[in-house]
Amino acid sequence: MNICLLIKDFAVGKKFLADGRPTKSGAEIHGENHALQLIKLGHRVTIMTKKRFFFTKTRENLNGIDLVRLHAPFRWLEIFFRLLTTHNDIDAFYIIGTPKFSVWAILFAKMFNKPVTLALTGKAEIFSADNWRNRILATCTNYVATTKEIRDGFVERGGILPEKILILPHGIDTAKYPESNSERRNALKIAHGVNPKQKVLLFCARIVKDKGVDTLQDVWRILHKKFPDALLFVVGGGLNELLDELRALSTELGDSIKVIGEVDAPQEFYQMADVYIFPSRHEGLPTSLLEAMSSGLPAVTSDIGGCEDVIFNDINGFRVNSEDSAAFSEKISILFTDDAKRKVFGERAAKLIRETCDFSIVIPKLAEIIAR
C-alpha cells in the first residue's frame, strides 16, 4: 500500500526556539514513528507537510520516507497537481491533526474513491463541524482517537458516527524502554552519584507551564521536608526561565533537584528512578508516561484525559487533581515508603504498555484502518 501522510509540520530544521523550547512537536514525532513503522511492514509512505523555510528542500528522502513540502499560498493546488502527476499511485490517506491543506487531499480522495483516515492525538485538535473546512474534515472514511476523551470529542463536537472511530494509542517501541530492576536501578544511581538508598522522583517532559512545572515545584517543597535525602531529576528541554526557577529552588532545598535538560535518550533516567510524576494540565496520550511505564516506573499523574486511559488508581499508579500538590505529595510518599507496592505497580504498568501500546500491536491495526 502506498500511503500519503499529511501533517502540519515536519522536520522544520531547528531544534530549539530562542526561549529554549524544543521545536519538535508530539504530532511530528508520532508522524515520523508511524511512517517508519509502516515502511517496516512493507508499505510506502509519502509525507506532505508545509514548507516553512527557504533552506528546506521541496522534496527529499528522509530515512526511506518520501518527504514533500508544500508551498504557500497555493498548497491546495500543489496537492492536486502532485496527486495527479508525481504521486498518482497513492492508495490511501492518513492525516495527523487538522492541517488546513489536508481538506484538499480529502476532496481529491472523494473524487477518486480513496480511503482517508484522520487521527487526533490531542484534545485541543477536536473540531466542531461549524465551517466549510471542518465539515470536510467530518467526512473522512475512518477516525483514530488516541484516548477515550478524544473519541468522545469526535462524537459530541464533530458529529462523527461512533462506528467510524477507533481508539488506538500512538504507540512506542517498548524494546527501547525495558523494564528496570533493583540491580539496574542501583547501578545507575551510583553512576549518577546517587546513594542507592536515596529515593529518586523523575519528571521527564517539556519544561513549560502546561506540563505543571509550577505544581512540580510545590510538590517538591512538600516532599523535601518529608524525605530530605530524596532527589528530583528533571529531564527535558523547555523555557529557560522555568529551568532557572528549578535551579534556584534546588539551591534553596539543598541541591536536591538535578536539572538535566534535553536528552536524546532518556532511558537511563526511567530505569534509575523510583517514582514518576506527571502533573500536566491537559494531554492527549503522553509519550513520556508510556515510556516511564514501559520501564517499570509507578506513576502519579494528573487526573486528565490520556492519563486515565493507562493509569488506574491503586493498581499501577495514582491519579490526582492536576493542581493539588498536597495530593501528589501524599501519593508519592506512599510509593517512596512502600517498597512492595512500588514494585507491583511498576510491574503492572510495564505489562499494560507492552500488551496495548507496543508498535508491534498498534501499527498493524493502524495499517488495517488506513486501508479500509
ZAMARGU-4260 file (C-alpha; in steps of 0.2 Angstrom, whole numbers, plus 5000, padded with zeros to 4 digits):
<rodrens>
0) 5000/5000/5000 | 5006/5017/4996 | 5001/5029/5010 | 5001/5048/5009 | 5003/5055/5027
5) 4998/5073/5029 | 5004/5083/5044 | 5006/5102/5048 | 5024/5102/5052 | 5039/5090/5049
10) 5057/5092/5051 | 5057/5111/5051 | 5076/5111/5053 | 5079/5120/5070 | 5080/5110/5087
15) 5076/5124/5099 | 5067/5141/5099 | 5075/5156/5106 | 5066/5154/5123 | 5073/5136/5125
20) 5058/5126/5120 | 5061/5111/5108 | 5053/5113/5091 | 5048/5095/5088 | 5030/5093/5092
25) 5022/5077/5099 | 5012/5075/5082 | 5028/5076/5072 | 5036/5063/5082 | 5021/5052/5080
30) 5021/5055/5062 | 5039/5050/5059 | 5037/5035/5070 | 5021/5029/5061 | 5029/5032/5044
35) 5045/5022/5048 | 5035/5008/5056 | 5023/5007/5041 | 5038/5006/5030 | 5045/4991/5040
40) 5028/4982/5037 | 5032/4984/5018 | 5021/5000/5014 | 5027/5015/5005 | 5025/5032/5014
45) 5025/5049/5007 | 5023/5064/5020 | 5016/5080/5014 | 5019/5095/5025 | 5021/5114/5025
50) 5037/5122/5018 | 5041/5135/5031 | 5059/5139/5027 | 5069/5144/5011 | 5083/5132/5016
55) 5072/5116/5017 | 5071/5106/5001 | 5054/5104/4992 | 5057/5085/4991 | 5069/5073/4999
60) 5071/5055/5005 | 5072/5055/5024 | 5076/5038/5031 | 5065/5030/5017 | 5051/5042/5019
65) 5047/5052/5003 | 5045/5070/5011 | 5036/5083/5001 | 5035/5101/5007 | 5021/5111/5000
70) 5022/5130/4996 | 5011/5144/5002 | 4999/5151/4997 | 4995/5138/4984 | 4996/5122/4994
75) 4979/5116/4989 | 4984/5117/4970 | 5001/5109/4973 | 4992/5094/4982 | 4981/5091/4967
80) 4995/5093/4955 | 5006/5081/4964 | 4992/5068/4966 | 4988/5069/4948 | 5007/5068/4942
85) 5022/5063/4954 | 5011/5054/4967 | 4997/5047/4956 | 4999/5030/4964 | 4993/5034/4981
90) 4982/5021/4988 | 4976/5029/5005 | 4977/5045/5015 | 4982/5046/5033 | 4980/5063/5042
95) 4988/5068/5059 | 4980/5083/5067 | 4970/5095/5057 | 4981/5104/5044 | 4971/5116/5034
100) 4978/5110/5017 | 4973/5092/5021 | 4955/5096/5016 | 4961/5096/4998 | 4968/5079/5000
105) 4951/5073/5007 | 4942/5081/4992 | 4954/5073/4980 | 4951/5056/4989 | 4932/5058/4987
110) 4934/5061/4968 | 4944/5045/4966 | 4937/5034/4979 | 4952/5033/4990 | 4950/5030/5009
115) 4955/5044/5021 | 4959/5041/5040 | 4961/5056/5052 | 4969/5054/5068 | 4969/5066/5083
120) 4982/5065/5096 | 4977/5080/5107 | 4961/5086/5115 | 4964/5104/5108 | 4963/5097/5090
125) 4945/5091/5092 | 4934/5101/5080 | 4916/5106/5078 | 4909/5105/5060 | 4904/5123/5060
130) 4913/5130/5045 | 4917/5123/5027 | 4934/5116/5031 | 4928/5107/5047 | 4913/5100/5038
135) 4925/5092/5025 | 4936/5085/5040 | 4920/5077/5046 | 4918/5067/5030 | 4933/5056/5032
140) 4932/5037/5030 | 4939/5032/5047 | 4945/5041/5063 | 4958/5037/5075 | 4957/5043/5093
145) 4972/5040/5104 | 4961/5042/5120 | 4943/5040/5126 | 4942/5058/5129 | 4946/5062/5110
150) 4934/5048/5104 | 4920/5057/5114 | 4925/5073/5107 | 4924/5067/5089 | 4906/5061/5093
155) 4900/5076/5103 | 4908/5090/5094 | 4912/5084/5077 | 4896/5074/5075 | 4906/5059/5069
160) 4897/5042/5069 | 4904/5031/5084 | 4906/5016/5072 | 4919/5026/5061 | 4930/5029/5076
165) 4943/5018/5084 | 4953/5021/5100 | 4971/5017/5096 | 4986/5023/5106 | 5000/5031/5095
170) 5012/5018/5102 | 5030/5016/5107 | 5044/5004/5104 | 5044/4995/5121 | 5060/4986/5117
175) 5069/5003/5119 | 5062/5005/5136 | 5065/4989/5145 | 5058/4986/5162 | 5071/4990/5176
180) 5075/4980/5191 | 5084/4984/5208 | 5101/4979/5202 | 5100/4990/5187 | 5092/5005/5197
185) 5106/5004/5210 | 5120/5004/5197 | 5113/5019/5188 | 5111/5028/5204 | 5129/5025/5208
190) 5134/5031/5191 | 5125/5047/5193 | 5132/5050/5211 | 5117/5045/5220 | 5117/5033/5235
195) 5106/5018/5231 | 5096/5021/5247 | 5091/5038/5241 | 5074/5039/5233 | 5073/5047/5216
200) 5057/5056/5209 | 5058/5059/5190 | 5049/5072/5179 | 5053/5069/5161 | 5043/5081/5149
205) 5044/5098/5141 | 5048/5111/5153 | 5033/5123/5151 | 5019/5128/5162 | 5005/5117/5154
210) 5015/5102/5160 | 5013/5108/5178 | 5031/5113/5182 | 5024/5125/5194 | 5014/5111/5203
215) 5030/5101/5202 | 5039/5114/5212 | 5026/5115/5225 | 5026/5096/5227 | 5045/5095/5229
220) 5044/5108/5243 | 5032/5097/5252 | 5042/5081/5249 | 5059/5088/5253 | 5053/5091/5271
225) 5047/5073/5272 | 5062/5065/5263 | 5077/5077/5264 | 5088/5064/5256 | 5077/5061/5241
230) 5081/5069/5224 | 5071/5075/5210 | 5078/5073/5192 | 5070/5085/5179 | 5074/5079/5161
235) 5068/5089/5146 | 5071/5105/5137 | 5059/5120/5139 | 5058/5138/5144 | 5074/5144/5150
240) 5065/5155/5164 | 5057/5139/5171 | 5073/5129/5170 | 5081/5144/5180 | 5067/5143/5193
245) 5070/5125/5196 | 5089/5128/5198 | 5085/5141/5211 | 5073/5130/5220 | 5087/5117/5220
250) 5099/5129/5228 | 5086/5133/5241 | 5082/5115/5245 | 5100/5108/5247 | 5104/5105/5229
255) 5090/5091/5229 | 5085/5095/5211 | 5095/5089/5196 | 5091/5099/5181 | 5097/5088/5167
260) 5089/5097/5152 | 5085/5090/5135 | 5092/5072/5131 | 5090/5061/5116 | 5089/5045/5126
265) 5080/5047/5142 | 5080/5028/5146 | 5093/5028/5159 | 5083/5040/5169 | 5067/5030/5168
270) 5077/5015/5174 | 5086/5024/5188 | 5070/5032/5196 | 5059/5025/5209 | 5043/5035/5205
275) 5037/5045/5190 | 5027/5062/5192 | 5017/5069/5178 | 5007/5084/5184 | 5002/5090/5166
280) 4986/5101/5165 | 4980/5093/5148 | 4986/5079/5137 | 4982/5068/5123 | 4991/5051/5127
285) 5008/5057/5135 | 5023/5048/5126 | 5034/5051/5141 | 5021/5042/5153 | 5021/5027/5141
290) 5040/5026/5141 | 5041/5028/5160 | 5028/5014/5162 | 5036/5003/5150 | 5052/5005/5160
295) 5043/4998/5176 | 5040/5015/5184 | 5025/5018/5195 | 5017/5035/5191 | 5007/5048/5200
300) 4999/5059/5187 | 4985/5072/5184 | 4968/5065/5183 | 4966/5071/5165 | 4962/5063/5148
305) 4975/5052/5142 | 4982/5048/5159 | 4965/5040/5164 | 4967/5028/5149 | 4983/5020/5156
310) 4984/5024/5175 | 4972/5015/5186 | 4971/5021/5204 | 4979/5010/5217 | 4983/4997/5203
315) 4998/5003/5193 | 4999/5021/5200 | 4988/5036/5206 | 4979/5050/5198 | 4975/5066/5207
320) 4969/5083/5203 | 4982/5092/5192 | 4983/5107/5204 | 4983/5098/5221 | 5001/5097/5226
325) 4997/5090/5243 | 4988/5075/5235 | 5003/5072/5223 | 5015/5073/5238 | 5004/5061/5248
330) 5003/5048/5234 | 5022/5049/5230 | 5025/5047/5249 | 5016/5031/5249 | 5026/5024/5235
335) 5043/5030/5242 | 5039/5021/5258 | 5030/5005/5252 | 5043/4995/5243 | 5031/4981/5239
340) 5018/4992/5232 | 5030/5002/5221 | 5037/4986/5214 | 5020/4978/5210 | 5013/4995/5202
345) 5029/4996/5191 | 5027/4978/5185 | 5008/4980/5181 | 5012/4997/5172 | 5026/4988/5161
350) 5014/4974/5157 | 5000/4985/5152 | 5010/4995/5140 | 5018/4980/5132 | 5001/4972/5129
355) 4992/4988/5122 | 5005/5001/5116 | 5019/4992/5108 | 5022/4996/5089 | 5020/4978/5085
360) 5002/4979/5091 | 4997/4996/5086 | 5005/4998/5069 | 4997/4983/5060 | 4980/4989/5067
365) 4983/5006/5060 | 4988/4999/5043 | 4972/4990/5043 | 4962/5005/5047 | 4970/5016/5034
370) 4967/5003/5020 | 4948/5002/5023
</rodrens>
